[in-house]
Structures are given as C-alpha cells and as structure tokens.
C-alpha cells in the first residue's frame, strides 16, 4: 500500500475503508471482510454510531495494532468544549477498544472549534493521538485555525470527487501543510457517476471500472481516500488500483468534469450550520 506522509511525519495509507451509513449491525462483518480484502486503514466517526462494531472487527482480526490506521471524528461539543472533547475522545477510544488513535478529526467546522482543537492538541501532545485534523473546513477557516493555534492540522477531510474536484482547496491546504482527504469519492453514485461516459471510456482503455478510475485519479492527485462498500467483491476491486496509471490526457479529461460545486450541501449554508451544529451525538 502506498502511504502519504503527514506534516508530523506520520505515514498514512493513501487508500482506506469508510464505514459511513453502514448500519451498526452490519459494520463488524463489513470491516472483517475489508480486513480480509487487505484494507488496513479505517475511517469512522462518533456520529456514525458504529465505532463499537469497527473495534470488535479490528480486535477479532488479530492483526497487530501497529499495522492498522484508525481514524474517528469528534462531533460538535457543548461548552466547555475542552472538557467535553476529552470526554468524547475517551468514549470513542473505549468503543473502538483502542489505547490510542492514529487520526482524530473535528467532524464539522461548527461550535467552539478552538476549544475542541486545544483539547485535541493536548491529547496529541500526550501521545494519545498520532495526528489530529479537521473535516469540512473551507480554506478561510483552515487558515484561521492555523493562525491561532500551535498544531497545524495534518488532514482536512472534504468532499472530493470528479464533479467537485477542489483544486483551489487542495492548493491552499497544501501550502499550509494540510493534506486534503476525499470523502464521497464516488459522489455516492450521484450524477450517474458509475455510468459517466468519460470515466467509462477511460476505464475501458485500462480494463478497469469507473470506481477504480476514480480512486486512481485521486491517488495520482496525492489525495488520500476512504472507499465504502458492503460488497466483498467491490471492496477487493476498489483496492486493485495500483497496477495502472492514468495518462496526462486522461487526467485532463477527468479535470473537465469538474462542476466546481458540491453535490451534497455547502457547509456554510446557514440552515445546515444550524441543523448540524445543534445536533448532538452520544
Ligand atoms: P461514496 O464512497 O462516494 O459512495 C459509496 C457508494 O458507492 C456505496 O453506496 C457503495 O455501494 C458504492 N460503491 C462502492 N464501491 C463501488 C464499486 N466499485 N462499484 C459500484 N458501486 C460502488 O460515499 P460515502 O460512503 O459517503 O463516502 C466514503 C467515506 O467517506 C465514508 O464511508 C466515510 O468514511 C467518509 N465520509 C466522510 C464525511 C465527512 O463529513 N467527513 C462525509 C461522508 C463520507 P455498496 O456498499 O453497495 O458497494
């Protein structure tokens, strides 16, 4: 597996397995199948409500901890954000059955993110988390967080797929030492991604599926990604993307698919700021 080196020297597999929207009762089997397929990096969140199932699958696999890379995410915390963040971290760690995390992300750019970040900096300094990062932060919020804190986020996990490519976000984050990580690489099939004619033709030229072309395109852009599937066949196929290379012309043709806009929602939309920012996760 190809790795990407984060700003503090931690090496992270460039391709992982995401468990968003896998129901808790199906997650243990999905993660067990993903481990068997060869995944070693896992992306969950307290908000996904399946950390315990992820933890059980990791433990039962018997795979040494240092061969795994585990990410989870902090949901928006009430005041005092510092204490509540540390409590939420301990809850996630207990559910996962781990003694440290590889990557802990602020899931949404809402509430007292500075209080949350200070607590995460403490946990990072104490060696409880190898790298800390953020998610769904627009570039202005990334720069502001960096300017007023000690630790530069290692990762910013944001929506990136062929219809929303985030070149400017990648440049600004990268110039500030932050790696952008793709969520929703297949846009969850929106815009008929899996039958898109450009992606299909490129896939045919390499004997690969649209999904494999998308993952390869992200990897060639040095963007780490977490692919989600509950199908063992698709899990295996999604890992099989290291034996071909997209040409410059193919990268250009995919670049032309960018619409420059989200297929989900803008994290600056006041209605979503309020809806997600006031939601609470136990
Ligand atoms: P996605 O990866 O864009 O799409 C997932 C969908 O693609 C699933 O319905 C899956 O169906 C299908 N699929 C997977 N591989 C396929 C293949 N080879 N051929 C055809 N269909 C395929 O969407 P996502 O799950 O929302 O995003 C991926 C991960 O990103 C999440 O699991 C999560 O870890 C992370 N994420 C983070 C945030 C955030 O706010 N930070 C938000 C969303 C997602 P099957 O399962 O039936 O194969």
Boltz pocket constraint, residues with backbone or C-beta under 6 A from the ligand:
constraints:
  - pocket:
      binder: B
      contacts: [[A, 17], [A, 18], [A, 19], [A, 20], [A, 21], [A, 43], [A, 44], [A, 107], [A, 135], [A, 136], [A, 157], [A, 158], [A, 182], [A, 183], [A, 184], [A, 185], [A, 186], [A, 187], [A, 188], [A, 189], [A, 194], [A, 209], [A, 211], [A, 212], [A, 226], [A, 227], [A, 228], [A, 229], [A, 230], [A, 231], [A, 234], [A, 237], [A, 238]]
      max_distance: 6.0
